[in-house]
Amino acid sequence: MSAVVGKLRETVCRLHDELVRYNLVAWTAGNVSGRVPGEDLFVIKPSGVSYDELSPESMVVCDLDGEPVGGGLSPSSDTAAHAYVYRAMPQVGGVVHTHSTYASAWAARGEAIPCVLTAMADEFGGEIPVGPFALIGGDDIGRGIVATLEGHRSPAILMRNHGVFTIGADARAAVKAAVMCEDVARTVHVARQLGEPLPIPRPAVDSLYDRYQNVYGQRSPR
């Protein structure tokens, strides 16, 4: 495999540590994948391997049909879903799946998380939508992700009765979206115990989203 693939294997492997660090996964559930720049390939977690046993060498390289390339371990059971997203959304460079507790609770109810926090407006540009119920193993989950996120600014989706999928320009961005999704899911859940959360007006959401996406943080000098 090329040096680019080798580096991505290292990155994707390391990013799985973030899922554990932020308590987004249990046992062997969940996965991170990253698209290989300039190639019709992506790297994904192997199926059923404990997080403390993951290594760059154990990451599985697949083509955009979800077929492993070059041997090695079997890829995640969610590989077909990741592959469909990469085929349908060329701007996506990373996909993450978790069963994080609070966000999955919203998914179990089949309810979108309303945009009632500035952090949601910043990261998601509105509510976090719910996708359809779909069985694991084929590309039905991927189809649901793509169809639901079309027209949404959110990089996160709650797949009904299942859990969270997030997308990003690269794998790190998708992991960040997964972390933020669980954080706001928890906060909005707590707010509901106290009363009905107050929605943020759409113009304010748009303004917050634009500032966060285009102004916030450090920018490279031109």
TAFEN-V167524 format. One line per field, one symbol per residue. ss: DSSP state (2 for helix, 1 for strand, 0 for the rest). phi: phi as a letter, one per 20 degrees, with the letter a starting at -180 (. if undefined). Layout:
# TAFEN-V167524
ss: ???
phi: ???
This chain:
# TAFEN-V167524
ss: 002222222222222222222000000000111110000011110100002220022201111000010000001000222222222200000111110022222222200010000222222200011110000000022222222220000001111000111111002222222222222222222222220000000222222222222200000000
phi: .fffffffgfffgfffffffgeleccldfnaccbffgmcebbdbfffmdfffdfbgfefdecefenefdnmofffgfegffgfffffecffedbccccdggfffffffemcfefeccfffggedmqfefdeffbfeodeffgffffffffndefecbdegmcrdcccafbfffffgffffffffgfffffgffeqefefegggfgffffffffdcgnedffe
